[in-house]
Amino acid sequence: MNQTSSFQFHAFSEKDTKRLAHEIAKSVQAGNVITLDGDLGAGKTTFSQAFAKEIGITEIVNSPTFVLIKEYQGQNLPLYHMDVYRLSIEEADELGLEEYFYGNGVCLVEWSSKITDLLPKHRLELYITHLGDQERKFEITPKGELYINWCEKLKNSGVIS
């Protein structure tokens, strides 16, 4: 499999979106970067909240739109939840995001397509398409061997196709 291949997940409800987040969160470790893109209301924050819950965060997780980065302590590692929607590439670069990307936690980056050039080469990209009501389509693109292995495992267990 090459690194440009992608996988699909069809969520018919918010419960399905949460299930995908839980399944992905089971594999995370320090230094992982997961990017989330899609239109407003596509489900980025719903995914992030379920992901955070799975790694042991008990605080309320909401979109860090005006704060830019929120840090939470999970059971075994911190979560760096980023929303770069309002940033230019120059502003994002000045923030020193690489300290988070290569740090001791896991990063969830909402609106990551705005800073593609700053993202680590190895990451898991999720693009969410809103199909109406609670229905969503996730396009999941692994960048790097670790994330390819994650996706293959999820595919073999029937979670994604």
N, C-alpha and C positions, 0 to 999 in steps of 0.2 A: 504494500500500500504506500502511495506517495503522500507527501505532506499536504497536498492540496485537496485531497479527498475530504468529503464531508458526510455527516450522518444526519438523520432526521429523527425528530421526536414530535408526535402530534398530541397536544394536550386538549382534551375536550372540556376540561374544567380546571378551576384553580387548584383543586386537589391533585390533578395530574402534573401541573407545573411544580407544585411542592414536592411531588414524588421524584421528579427528575432532579431537583435541587438536592434532595436527600441522598439520592444515589451517587451523584457527583461528589458531594461533600464527604462521603465515606472514604474516598481515596486521597484526600488532600494532605499535604505536608508543607512544611516551611518552604517558602520560595515559589509556591505555585501562584500563577496568575490566570484568572478567569475573566474574560471580557464579555460584556453584555451590551448589545446594540439592538435597536428597534425603535419604532415610533413611540411617541408619548402614549402611555397607557398600555403598552405591549405586554408588560409583566416583569420588567427588570427588577423592580423593588419587591414584588411578590416572590420572585425567585431568590433574591438576596436574603429576605427574611427567613425563608425556609432553609436556605443554606446555613445561615447563621445559627438557627435553632439546632440543626443537625450537628454542628461542631461545638455545641454546648454553651452558646450565648443566651443568657436569660433576659438581657435588656431588650427594650423595644428598638428594633432596627428600622430606620426610615431613610429615605433618600437624602444623601448629604448635599443637596443641590447648592445651598448657599455656604455651607461649611467647607465643601470640597472633599475633605477626607475625614472620616470618622474611624476611630480605633475602638475595637471591642476585644475583650479577653475571652477566648473560648476555653474549653476544658483543657486542651493541650497546646493550643497556639493562638496567637492574636489574629484577628481579621481586620484588614485595612479596606474599608468600603469607600470607594471613590466615585465621585460624579464630576466628570470633566466637561459637561455640556457647555458651561459658560466660559471656558478657558480657550485662549488661543494656544497654538503649539508653543509659542515663545513663553507665555505665562506658565504653561505646564512644565516646560523645561526648567524654568527658574525655580520651581517648587522642589526640585530634587526628588522626583518620584522614584528614581532608580533605587534610592535607599529603601523604599517600601518594596519595590519589585524583587529585590535581591536580599530582603531582610529575613527576619525570623518568623514571619507570619504568612498568611495567604491573602492575596489581593483580589477583590472583586471590583472591576472597573466598569461603571456605567457610562455609556456614550463614548466608548473607547475609540471609535473610528475617527474622532476628532484629534487623537494623538497617536495614530498608528506608528509614526516614525520613532516615537519614544518608547514604545512597548518592547518588552523582551522578545527575542526571536522565538522562544519556546513559550507557548501559552495555549489555553483552550478558549476558542472564540465561539460565542453563542449569539446568533442573530434571531430575534423573536419577531414573528409576523402575527399581527392581530387579525384573526379571521372572523371576528364577531362574537359578541357576548363574552363568554369565558374561553372560547376556543382559540388556541394558539398553535403556530408551527415553529419549531426550533430547528434551525440549521446549526449544526455543531461541527466546527472545524478544528481538528487537533493540529497544533504546530509543534513538532518535536516528538521524539520517540516515546517519552513518558505519557504524553497526552494521546498519542495514537494507541498505546496499550490500554489506557483508560477506556477509550471509545470501543476498542475491540472487546474488552471485558463486558462493557454495557450492552454491546450488540449481541454477544454470545449468551448473555443472561436474558435477552429479549426486551430490554428496556428501550433501546433505540434501534433504528434500522439504517 
